[in-house]
């Protein structure tokens, strides 16, 4: 399993700035969870902590 630091770095690298706020698609977040071997909610928590908004969400996985 890769580290939380690596996951946080990936989230920040792949998120895009839209209207002054960083965003990441739900599909990307789910992909990172699978790649890093963590539950999707862990990616959601990183996004919350780093002020990255999840967009185009699927099924409310990160609610």
N, CA, C, O and CB atoms as a CASP TS submission, in Angstrom:
PFRMAT TS
TARGET T0000
AUTHOR 0000-0000-0000
METHOD Language model
MODEL 1
PARENT N/A
ATOM      1  N   UNK     1       0.841  -1.190   0.000  1.00  0.00           N
ATOM      2  CA  UNK     1       0.000   0.000   0.000  1.00  0.00           C
ATOM      3  C   UNK     1       0.881   1.246   0.000  1.00  0.00           C
ATOM      4  O   UNK     1       1.878   1.311   0.718  1.00  0.00           O
ATOM      5  CB  UNK     1      -0.954   0.002   1.221  1.00  0.00           C
ATOM      6  N   UNK     2       0.514   2.209  -0.791  1.00  0.00           N
ATOM      7  CA  UNK     2       1.252   3.463  -0.848  1.00  0.00           C
ATOM      8  C   UNK     2       0.857   4.328   0.338  1.00  0.00           C
ATOM      9  O   UNK     2      -0.175   4.095   0.968  1.00  0.00           O
ATOM     10  CB  UNK     2       0.989   4.204  -2.182  1.00  0.00           C
ATOM     11  N   UNK     3       1.673   5.316   0.639  1.00  0.00           N
ATOM     12  CA  UNK     3       1.460   6.131   1.835  1.00  0.00           C
ATOM     13  C   UNK     3       0.387   7.206   1.644  1.00  0.00           C
ATOM     14  O   UNK     3       0.040   7.591   0.528  1.00  0.00           O
ATOM     15  CB  UNK     3       2.758   6.784   2.241  1.00  0.00           C
ATOM     16  N   UNK     4      -0.118   7.669   2.788  1.00  0.00           N
ATOM     17  CA  UNK     4      -1.092   8.764   2.794  1.00  0.00           C
ATOM     18  C   UNK     4      -0.475  10.014   2.173  1.00  0.00           C
ATOM     19  O   UNK     4      -1.155  10.769   1.478  1.00  0.00           O
ATOM     20  CB  UNK     4      -1.579   9.060   4.236  1.00  0.00           C
ATOM     21  N   UNK     5       0.823  10.231   2.429  1.00  0.00           N
ATOM     22  CA  UNK     5       1.513  11.385   1.857  1.00  0.00           C
ATOM     23  C   UNK     5       1.479  11.340   0.335  1.00  0.00           C
ATOM     24  O   UNK     5       1.219  12.349  -0.321  1.00  0.00           O
ATOM     25  CB  UNK     5       2.963  11.440   2.351  1.00  0.00           C
ATOM     26  N   UNK     6       1.745  10.162  -0.218  1.00  0.00           N
ATOM     27  CA  UNK     6       1.716   9.995  -1.673  1.00  0.00           C
ATOM     28  C   UNK     6       0.307  10.219  -2.220  1.00  0.00           C
ATOM     29  O   UNK     6       0.132  10.827  -3.275  1.00  0.00           O
ATOM     30  CB  UNK     6       2.217   8.593  -2.063  1.00  0.00           C
ATOM     31  N   UNK     7      -0.681   9.728  -1.502  1.00  0.00           N
ATOM     32  CA  UNK     7      -2.068   9.902  -1.925  1.00  0.00           C
ATOM     33  C   UNK     7      -2.449  11.381  -1.895  1.00  0.00           C
ATOM     34  O   UNK     7      -3.069  11.883  -2.832  1.00  0.00           O
ATOM     35  CB  UNK     7      -3.018   9.083  -1.025  1.00  0.00           C
ATOM     36  N   UNK     8      -2.083  12.069  -0.832  1.00  0.00           N
ATOM     37  CA  UNK     8      -2.369  13.502  -0.730  1.00  0.00           C
ATOM     38  C   UNK     8      -1.699  14.253  -1.876  1.00  0.00           C
ATOM     39  O   UNK     8      -2.310  15.125  -2.495  1.00  0.00           O
ATOM     40  CB  UNK     8      -1.892  14.062   0.632  1.00  0.00           C
ATOM     41  N   UNK     9      -0.453  13.916  -2.154  1.00  0.00           N
ATOM     42  CA  UNK     9       0.277  14.560  -3.248  1.00  0.00           C
ATOM     43  C   UNK     9      -0.440  14.329  -4.574  1.00  0.00           C
ATOM     44  O   UNK     9      -0.584  15.258  -5.369  1.00  0.00           O
ATOM     45  CB  UNK     9       1.725  14.029  -3.324  1.00  0.00           C
ATOM     46  N   UNK    10      -0.887  13.110  -4.816  1.00  0.00           N
ATOM     47  CA  UNK    10      -1.587  12.779  -6.064  1.00  0.00           C
ATOM     48  C   UNK    10      -2.885  13.576  -6.178  1.00  0.00           C
ATOM     49  O   UNK    10      -3.192  14.110  -7.244  1.00  0.00           O
ATOM     50  CB  UNK    10      -1.885  11.264  -6.136  1.00  0.00           C
ATOM     51  N   UNK    11      -3.645  13.660  -5.091  1.00  0.00           N
ATOM     52  CA  UNK    11      -4.897  14.423  -5.101  1.00  0.00           C
ATOM     53  C   UNK    11      -4.617  15.877  -5.477  1.00  0.00           C
ATOM     54  O   UNK    11      -5.315  16.455  -6.310  1.00  0.00           O
ATOM     55  CB  UNK    11      -5.602  14.346  -3.719  1.00  0.00           C
ATOM     56  N   UNK    12      -3.603  16.457  -4.863  1.00  0.00           N
ATOM     57  CA  UNK    12      -3.292  17.858  -5.133  1.00  0.00           C
ATOM     58  C   UNK    12      -2.758  18.068  -6.550  1.00  0.00           C
ATOM     59  O   UNK    12      -3.065  19.075  -7.187  1.00  0.00           O
ATOM     60  CB  UNK    12      -2.279  18.369  -4.120  1.00  0.00           C
ATOM     61  N   UNK    13      -1.967  17.129  -7.039  1.00  0.00           N
ATOM     62  CA  UNK    13      -1.431  17.241  -8.401  1.00  0.00           C
ATOM     63  C   UNK    13      -2.523  17.133  -9.456  1.00  0.00           C
ATOM     64  O   UNK    13      -2.489  17.840 -10.463  1.00  0.00           O
ATOM     65  CB  UNK    13      -0.383  16.166  -8.642  1.00  0.00           C
ATOM     66  N   UNK    14      -3.474  16.266  -9.232  1.00  0.00           N
ATOM     67  CA  UNK    14      -4.500  15.995 -10.242  1.00  0.00           C
ATOM     68  C   UNK    14      -5.728  16.892 -10.134  1.00  0.00           C
ATOM     69  O   UNK    14      -6.518  16.969 -11.075  1.00  0.00           O
ATOM     70  CB  UNK    14      -4.930  14.569 -10.145  1.00  0.00           C
ATOM     71  N   UNK    15      -5.898  17.565  -9.010  1.00  0.00           N
ATOM     72  CA  UNK    15      -7.054  18.455  -8.889  1.00  0.00           C
ATOM     73  C   UNK    15      -6.808  19.696  -9.746  1.00  0.00           C
ATOM     74  O   UNK    15      -5.668  20.106  -9.968  1.00  0.00           O
ATOM     75  CB  UNK    15      -7.312  18.850  -7.393  1.00  0.00           C
ATOM     76  N   UNK    16      -7.890  20.271 -10.213  1.00  0.00           N
ATOM     77  CA  UNK    16      -7.800  21.449 -11.072  1.00  0.00           C
ATOM     78  C   UNK    16      -8.467  22.623 -10.383  1.00  0.00           C
ATOM     79  O   UNK    16      -9.428  22.455  -9.632  1.00  0.00           O
ATOM     80  CB  UNK    16      -8.448  21.185 -12.452  1.00  0.00           C
ATOM     81  N   UNK    17      -7.946  23.816 -10.647  1.00  0.00           N
ATOM     82  CA  UNK    17      -8.551  25.002 -10.062  1.00  0.00           C
ATOM     83  C   UNK    17      -9.675  25.492 -10.966  1.00  0.00           C
ATOM     84  O   UNK    17      -9.478  25.738 -12.156  1.00  0.00           O
ATOM     85  CB  UNK    17      -7.495  26.112  -9.844  1.00  0.00           C
ATOM     86  N   UNK    18     -10.851  25.627 -10.374  1.00  0.00           N
ATOM     87  CA  UNK    18     -12.032  26.115 -11.078  1.00  0.00           C
ATOM     88  C   UNK    18     -12.671  27.179 -10.199  1.00  0.00           C
ATOM     89  O   UNK    18     -13.039  26.910  -9.056  1.00  0.00           O
ATOM     90  CB  UNK    18     -13.043  24.951 -11.402  1.00  0.00           C
ATOM     91  N   UNK    19     -12.801  28.380 -10.733  1.00  0.00           N
ATOM     92  CA  UNK    19     -13.406  29.494  -9.989  1.00  0.00           C
ATOM     93  C   UNK    19     -12.746  29.703  -8.634  1.00  0.00           C
ATOM     94  O   UNK    19     -13.428  29.954  -7.640  1.00  0.00           O
ATOM     95  CB  UNK    19     -14.896  29.249  -9.798  1.00  0.00           C
ATOM     96  N   UNK    20     -11.427  29.600  -8.593  1.00  0.00           N
ATOM     97  CA  UNK    20     -10.696  29.856  -7.362  1.00  0.00           C
ATOM     98  C   UNK    20     -10.704  28.719  -6.356  1.00  0.00           C
ATOM     99  O   UNK    20     -10.232  28.882  -5.231  1.00  0.00           O
ATOM    100  CB  UNK    20     -11.241  31.051  -6.723  1.00  0.00           C
ATOM    101  N   UNK    21     -11.235  27.575  -6.747  1.00  0.00           N
ATOM    102  CA  UNK    21     -11.288  26.433  -5.826  1.00  0.00           C
ATOM    103  C   UNK    21     -10.799  25.176  -6.535  1.00  0.00           C
ATOM    104  O   UNK    21     -11.103  24.962  -7.709  1.00  0.00           O
ATOM    105  CB  UNK    21     -12.729  26.223  -5.284  1.00  0.00           C
ATOM    106  N   UNK    22     -10.047  24.352  -5.827  1.00  0.00           N
ATOM    107  CA  UNK    22      -9.519  23.118  -6.401  1.00  0.00           C
ATOM    108  C   UNK    22     -10.630  22.074  -6.456  1.00  0.00           C
ATOM    109  O   UNK    22     -11.393  21.923  -5.502  1.00  0.00           O
ATOM    110  CB  UNK    22      -8.310  22.593  -5.576  1.00  0.00           C
ATOM    111  N   UNK    23     -10.721  21.352  -7.577  1.00  0.00           N
ATOM    112  CA  UNK    23     -11.735  20.314  -7.734  1.00  0.00           C
ATOM    113  C   UNK    23     -11.110  19.037  -8.284  1.00  0.00           C
ATOM    114  O   UNK    23     -10.075  19.058  -8.950  1.00  0.00           O
ATOM    115  CB  UNK    23     -12.865  20.797  -8.658  1.00  0.00           C
ATOM    116  N   UNK    24     -11.768  17.936  -7.985  1.00  0.00           N
ATOM    117  CA  UNK    24     -11.365  16.612  -8.441  1.00  0.00           C
ATOM    118  C   UNK    24     -12.645  15.871  -8.787  1.00  0.00           C
ATOM    119  O   UNK    24     -13.637  15.993  -8.069  1.00  0.00           O
ATOM    120  CB  UNK    24     -10.513  15.840  -7.352  1.00  0.00           C
ATOM    121  N   UNK    25     -12.644  15.108  -9.866  1.00  0.00           N
ATOM    122  CA  UNK    25     -13.862  14.369 -10.198  1.00  0.00           C
ATOM    123  C   UNK    25     -14.004  13.155  -9.282  1.00  0.00           C
ATOM    124  O   UNK    25     -13.026  12.637  -8.743  1.00  0.00           O
ATOM    125  CB  UNK    25     -13.848  13.928 -11.684  1.00  0.00           C
ATOM    126  N   UNK    26     -15.221  12.731  -9.128  1.00  0.00           N
ATOM    127  CA  UNK    26     -15.511  11.544  -8.332  1.00  0.00           C
ATOM    128  C   UNK    26     -14.799  10.322  -8.918  1.00  0.00           C
ATOM    129  O   UNK    26     -14.261   9.496  -8.181  1.00  0.00           O
ATOM    130  CB  UNK    26     -17.034  11.299  -8.262  1.00  0.00           C
ATOM    131  N   UNK    27     -14.801  10.216 -10.236  1.00  0.00           N
ATOM    132  CA  UNK    27     -14.147   9.079 -10.892  1.00  0.00           C
ATOM    133  C   UNK    27     -12.658   9.045 -10.566  1.00  0.00           C
ATOM    134  O   UNK    27     -12.098   7.973 -10.334  1.00  0.00           O
ATOM    135  CB  UNK    27     -14.350   9.144 -12.415  1.00  0.00           C
ATOM    136  N   UNK    28     -12.011  10.218 -10.546  1.00  0.00           N
ATOM    137  CA  UNK    28     -10.593  10.269 -10.190  1.00  0.00           C
ATOM    138  C   UNK    28     -10.394   9.830  -8.743  1.00  0.00           C
ATOM    139  O   UNK    28      -9.486   9.056  -8.440  1.00  0.00           O
ATOM    140  CB  UNK    28     -10.030  11.691 -10.403  1.00  0.00           C
ATOM    141  N   UNK    29     -11.240  10.324  -7.861  1.00  0.00           N
ATOM    142  CA  UNK    29     -11.122   9.978  -6.443  1.00  0.00           C
ATOM    143  C   UNK    29     -11.292   8.473  -6.236  1.00  0.00           C
ATOM    144  O   UNK    29     -10.540   7.863  -5.475  1.00  0.00           O
ATOM    145  CB  UNK    29     -12.163  10.750  -5.611  1.00  0.00           C
ATOM    146  N   UNK    30     -12.266   7.878  -6.901  1.00  0.00           N
ATOM    147  CA  UNK    30     -12.473   6.430  -6.793  1.00  0.00           C
ATOM    148  C   UNK    30     -11.278   5.664  -7.352  1.00  0.00           C
ATOM    149  O   UNK    30     -10.884   4.633  -6.808  1.00  0.00           O
ATOM    150  CB  UNK    30     -13.757   6.014  -7.531  1.00  0.00           C
ATOM    151  N   UNK    31     -10.711   6.165  -8.427  1.00  0.00           N
ATOM    152  CA  UNK    31      -9.531   5.540  -9.026  1.00  0.00           C
ATOM    153  C   UNK    31      -8.348   5.591  -8.064  1.00  0.00           C
ATOM    154  O   UNK    31      -7.625   4.605  -7.919  1.00  0.00           O
ATOM    155  CB  UNK    31      -9.167   6.231 -10.352  1.00  0.00           C
ATOM    156  N   UNK    32      -8.145   6.725  -7.410  1.00  0.00           N
ATOM    157  CA  UNK    32      -7.049   6.853  -6.439  1.00  0.00           C
ATOM    158  C   UNK    32      -7.258   5.897  -5.271  1.00  0.00           C
ATOM    159  O   UNK    32      -6.303   5.282  -4.797  1.00  0.00           O
ATOM    160  CB  UNK    32      -6.942   8.307  -5.925  1.00  0.00           C
ATOM    161  N   UNK    33      -8.497   5.767  -4.803  1.00  0.00           N
ATOM    162  CA  UNK    33      -8.783   4.850  -3.694  1.00  0.00           C
ATOM    163  C   UNK    33      -8.389   3.425  -4.075  1.00  0.00           C
ATOM    164  O   UNK    33      -7.760   2.721  -3.286  1.00  0.00           O
ATOM    165  CB  UNK    33     -10.283   4.907  -3.305  1.00  0.00           C
ATOM    166  N   UNK    34      -8.755   3.005  -5.276  1.00  0.00           N
ATOM    167  CA  UNK    34      -8.408   1.656  -5.735  1.00  0.00           C
ATOM    168  C   UNK    34      -6.900   1.506  -5.890  1.00  0.00           C
ATOM    169  O   UNK    34      -6.325   0.504  -5.464  1.00  0.00           O
ATOM    170  CB  UNK    34      -9.108   1.344  -7.066  1.00  0.00           C
ATOM    171  N   UNK    35      -6.265   2.490  -6.494  1.00  0.00           N
ATOM    172  CA  UNK    35      -4.818   2.438  -6.726  1.00  0.00           C
ATOM    173  C   UNK    35      -4.025   2.369  -5.426  1.00  0.00           C
ATOM    174  O   UNK    35      -3.023   1.659  -5.336  1.00  0.00           O
ATOM    175  CB  UNK    35      -4.376   3.650  -7.527  1.00  0.00           C
ATOM    176  N   UNK    36      -4.484   3.118  -4.413  1.00  0.00           N
ATOM    177  CA  UNK    36      -3.760   3.192  -3.150  1.00  0.00           C
ATOM    178  C   UNK    36      -4.257   2.179  -2.124  1.00  0.00           C
ATOM    179  O   UNK    36      -3.724   2.104  -1.017  1.00  0.00           O
ATOM    180  CB  UNK    36      -3.870   4.581  -2.582  1.00  0.00           C
ATOM    181  N   UNK    37      -5.277   1.401  -2.486  1.00  0.00           N
ATOM    182  CA  UNK    37      -5.769   0.359  -1.592  1.00  0.00           C
ATOM    183  C   UNK    37      -6.439   0.883  -0.337  1.00  0.00           C
ATOM    184  O   UNK    37      -6.288   0.316   0.745  1.00  0.00           O
ATOM    185  CB  UNK    37      -4.651  -0.526  -1.205  1.00  0.00           C
ATOM    186  N   UNK    38      -7.193   1.987  -0.491  1.00  0.00           N
ATOM    187  CA  UNK    38      -7.892   2.584   0.647  1.00  0.00           C
ATOM    188  C   UNK    38      -9.380   2.697   0.316  1.00  0.00           C
ATOM    189  O   UNK    38      -9.782   2.572  -0.841  1.00  0.00           O
ATOM    190  CB  UNK    38      -7.294   3.984   1.002  1.00  0.00           C
ATOM    191  N   UNK    39     -10.178   2.933   1.336  1.00  0.00           N
ATOM    192  CA  UNK    39     -11.606   3.159   1.138  1.00  0.00           C
ATOM    193  C   UNK    39     -11.806   4.545   0.521  1.00  0.00           C
ATOM    194  O   UNK    39     -11.041   5.464   0.813  1.00  0.00           O
ATOM    195  CB  UNK    39     -12.387   3.028   2.486  1.00  0.00           C
ATOM    196  N   UNK    40     -12.820   4.706  -0.323  1.00  0.00           N
ATOM    197  CA  UNK    40     -13.080   6.013  -0.929  1.00  0.00           C
ATOM    198  C   UNK    40     -13.229   7.139   0.094  1.00  0.00           C
ATOM    199  O   UNK    40     -12.843   8.275  -0.180  1.00  0.00           O
ATOM    200  CB  UNK    40     -14.323   5.938  -1.769  1.00  0.00           C
ATOM    201  N   UNK    41     -13.778   6.838   1.257  1.00  0.00           N
ATOM    202  CA  UNK    41     -13.967   7.882   2.268  1.00  0.00           C
ATOM    203  C   UNK    41     -12.638   8.488   2.701  1.00  0.00           C
ATOM    204  O   UNK    41     -12.591   9.658   3.081  1.00  0.00           O
ATOM    205  CB  UNK    41     -14.700   7.316   3.483  1.00  0.00           C
ATOM    206  N   UNK    42     -11.559   7.712   2.651  1.00  0.00           N
ATOM    207  CA  UNK    42     -10.246   8.248   3.015  1.00  0.00           C
ATOM    208  C   UNK    42      -9.802   9.312   2.011  1.00  0.00           C
ATOM    209  O   UNK    42      -9.211  10.322   2.393  1.00  0.00           O
ATOM    210  CB  UNK    42      -9.201   7.116   3.089  1.00  0.00           C
ATOM    211  N   UNK    43     -10.084   9.084   0.738  1.00  0.00           N
ATOM    212  CA  UNK    43      -9.775  10.091  -0.276  1.00  0.00           C
ATOM    213  C   UNK    43     -10.646  11.323  -0.026  1.00  0.00           C
ATOM    214  O   UNK    43     -10.174  12.453  -0.146  1.00  0.00           O
ATOM    215  CB  UNK    43     -10.004   9.526  -1.720  1.00  0.00           C
ATOM    216  N   UNK    44     -11.904  11.106   0.317  1.00  0.00           N
ATOM    217  CA  UNK    44     -12.800  12.212   0.636  1.00  0.00           C
ATOM    218  C   UNK    44     -12.302  13.038   1.805  1.00  0.00           C
ATOM    219  O   UNK    44     -12.407  14.264   1.788  1.00  0.00           O
ATOM    220  CB  UNK    44     -14.180  11.691   0.937  1.00  0.00           C
ATOM    221  N   UNK    45     -11.766  12.387   2.813  1.00  0.00           N
ATOM    222  CA  UNK    45     -11.229  13.113   3.976  1.00  0.00           C
ATOM    223  C   UNK    45     -10.015  13.951   3.593  1.00  0.00           C
ATOM    224  O   UNK    45      -9.849  15.074   4.068  1.00  0.00           O
ATOM    225  CB  UNK    45     -10.850  12.129   5.093  1.00  0.00           C
ATOM    226  N   UNK    46      -9.173  13.398   2.734  1.00  0.00           N
ATOM    227  CA  UNK    46      -8.017  14.164   2.248  1.00  0.00           C
ATOM    228  C   UNK    46      -8.504  15.390   1.482  1.00  0.00           C
ATOM    229  O   UNK    46      -7.976  16.489   1.653  1.00  0.00           O
ATOM    230  CB  UNK    46      -7.102  13.283   1.344  1.00  0.00           C
ATOM    231  N   UNK    47      -9.505  15.195   0.644  1.00  0.00           N
ATOM    232  CA  UNK    47     -10.059  16.321  -0.103  1.00  0.00           C
ATOM    233  C   UNK    47     -10.618  17.382   0.842  1.00  0.00           C
ATOM    234  O   UNK    47     -10.407  18.575   0.627  1.00  0.00           O
ATOM    235  CB  UNK    47     -11.154  15.839  -1.061  1.00  0.00           C
ATOM    236  N   UNK    48     -11.323  16.959   1.879  1.00  0.00           N
ATOM    237  CA  UNK    48     -11.844  17.909   2.868  1.00  0.00           C
ATOM    238  C   UNK    48     -10.707  18.675   3.527  1.00  0.00           C
ATOM    239  O   UNK    48     -10.747  19.901   3.630  1.00  0.00           O
ATOM    240  CB  UNK    48     -12.677  17.178   3.937  1.00  0.00           C
ATOM    241  N   UNK    49      -9.701  17.947   3.967  1.00  0.00           N
ATOM    242  CA  UNK    49      -8.571  18.559   4.677  1.00  0.00           C
ATOM    243  C   UNK    49      -7.812  19.546   3.786  1.00  0.00           C
ATOM    244  O   UNK    49      -7.344  20.583   4.256  1.00  0.00           O
ATOM    245  CB  UNK    49      -7.613  17.472   5.183  1.00  0.00           C
ATOM    246  N   UNK    50      -7.695  19.216   2.505  1.00  0.00           N
ATOM    247  CA  UNK    50      -6.924  20.041   1.572  1.00  0.00           C
ATOM    248  C   UNK    50      -7.795  21.033   0.792  1.00  0.00           C
ATOM    249  O   UNK    50      -7.320  21.686  -0.137  1.00  0.00           O
ATOM    250  CB  UNK    50      -6.180  19.149   0.600  1.00  0.00           C
ATOM    251  N   UNK    51      -9.069  21.139   1.177  1.00  0.00           N
ATOM    252  CA  UNK    51     -10.014  22.047   0.518  1.00  0.00           C
ATOM    253  C   UNK    51     -10.148  21.777  -0.978  1.00  0.00           C
ATOM    254  O   UNK    51     -10.168  22.702  -1.790  1.00  0.00           O
ATOM    255  CB  UNK    51      -9.582  23.481   0.733  1.00  0.00           C
ATOM    256  N   UNK    52     -10.238  20.501  -1.326  1.00  0.00           N
ATOM    257  CA  UNK    52     -10.465  20.083  -2.709  1.00  0.00           C
ATOM    258  C   UNK    52     -11.914  19.618  -2.806  1.00  0.00           C
ATOM    259  O   UNK    52     -12.340  18.714  -2.087  1.00  0.00           O
ATOM    260  CB  UNK    52      -9.461  18.942  -3.150  1.00  0.00           C
ATOM    261  N   UNK    53     -12.647  20.238  -3.686  1.00  0.00           N
ATOM    262  CA  UNK    53     -14.062  19.895  -3.866  1.00  0.00           C
ATOM    263  C   UNK    53     -14.188  18.730  -4.844  1.00  0.00           C
ATOM    264  O   UNK    53     -13.506  18.692  -5.868  1.00  0.00           O
ATOM    265  CB  UNK    53     -14.872  21.124  -4.375  1.00  0.00           C
ATOM    266  N   UNK    54     -15.059  17.788  -4.523  1.00  0.00           N
ATOM    267  CA  UNK    54     -15.334  16.671  -5.426  1.00  0.00           C
ATOM    268  C   UNK    54     -16.502  17.047  -6.324  1.00  0.00           C
ATOM    269  O   UNK    54     -17.544  17.499  -5.850  1.00  0.00           O
ATOM    270  CB  UNK    54     -15.642  15.363  -4.632  1.00  0.00           C
ATOM    271  N   UNK    55     -16.317  16.856  -7.620  1.00  0.00           N
ATOM    272  CA  UNK    55     -17.355  17.210  -8.578  1.00  0.00           C
ATOM    273  C   UNK    55     -17.770  16.015  -9.408  1.00  0.00           C
ATOM    274  O   UNK    55     -17.099  14.984  -9.429  1.00  0.00           O
ATOM    275  CB  UNK    55     -16.882  18.328  -9.481  1.00  0.00           C
ATOM    276  N   UNK    56     -18.892  16.175 -10.093  1.00  0.00           N
ATOM    277  CA  UNK    56     -19.456  15.101 -10.922  1.00  0.00           C
ATOM    278  C   UNK    56     -19.517  13.803 -10.129  1.00  0.00           C
ATOM    279  O   UNK    56     -19.085  12.750 -10.597  1.00  0.00           O
ATOM    280  CB  UNK    56     -18.619  14.903 -12.211  1.00  0.00           C
ATOM    281  N   UNK    57     -20.057  13.898  -8.930  1.00  0.00           N
ATOM    282  CA  UNK    57     -20.066  12.766  -7.999  1.00  0.00           C
ATOM    283  C   UNK    57     -21.020  11.661  -8.456  1.00  0.00           C
ATOM    284  O   UNK    57     -22.051  11.912  -9.081  1.00  0.00           O
ATOM    285  CB  UNK    57     -20.457  13.242  -6.601  1.00  0.00           C
ATOM    286  N   UNK    58     -20.639  10.443  -8.123  1.00  0.00           N
ATOM    287  CA  UNK    58     -21.391   9.248  -8.493  1.00  0.00           C
ATOM    288  C   UNK    58     -21.935   8.575  -7.232  1.00  0.00           C
ATOM    289  O   UNK    58     -21.162   8.117  -6.391  1.00  0.00           O
ATOM    290  CB  UNK    58     -20.501   8.264  -9.300  1.00  0.00           C
ATOM    291  N   UNK    59     -23.232   8.515  -7.102  1.00  0.00           N
ATOM    292  CA  UNK    59     -23.891   7.766  -6.026  1.00  0.00           C
ATOM    293  C   UNK    59     -23.617   8.272  -4.618  1.00  0.00           C
ATOM    294  O   UNK    59     -23.870   7.546  -3.657  1.00  0.00           O
ATOM    295  CB  UNK    59     -23.482   6.353  -6.102  1.00  0.00           C
ATOM    296  N   UNK    60     -23.118   9.467  -4.462  1.00  0.00           N
ATOM    297  CA  UNK    60     -22.888  10.020  -3.130  1.00  0.00           C
ATOM    298  C   UNK    60     -21.839   9.289  -2.320  1.00  0.00           C
ATOM    299  O   UNK    60     -21.941   9.230  -1.094  1.00  0.00           O
ATOM    300  CB  UNK    60     -24.152  10.025  -2.375  1.00  0.00           C
ATOM    301  N   UNK    61     -20.841   8.734  -2.968  1.00  0.00           N
ATOM    302  CA  UNK    61     -19.804   7.944  -2.281  1.00  0.00           C
ATOM    303  C   UNK    61     -19.039   8.744  -1.241  1.00  0.00           C
ATOM    304  O   UNK    61     -18.508   8.168  -0.291  1.00  0.00           O
ATOM    305  CB  UNK    61     -18.830   7.385  -3.289  1.00  0.00           C
ATOM    306  N   UNK    62     -18.972  10.057  -1.402  1.00  0.00           N
ATOM    307  CA  UNK    62     -18.134  10.866  -0.524  1.00  0.00           C
ATOM    308  C   UNK    62     -18.948  11.785   0.371  1.00  0.00           C
ATOM    309  O   UNK    62     -18.415  12.764   0.893  1.00  0.00           O
ATOM    310  CB  UNK    62     -17.170  11.682  -1.341  1.00  0.00           C
ATOM    311  N   UNK    63     -20.213  11.493   0.556  1.00  0.00           N
ATOM    312  CA  UNK    63     -21.083  12.343   1.384  1.00  0.00           C
ATOM    313  C   UNK    63     -20.699  12.262   2.838  1.00  0.00           C
ATOM    314  O   UNK    63     -21.323  12.911   3.678  1.00  0.00           O
ATOM    315  CB  UNK    63     -22.545  11.946   1.217  1.00  0.00           C
TER
END
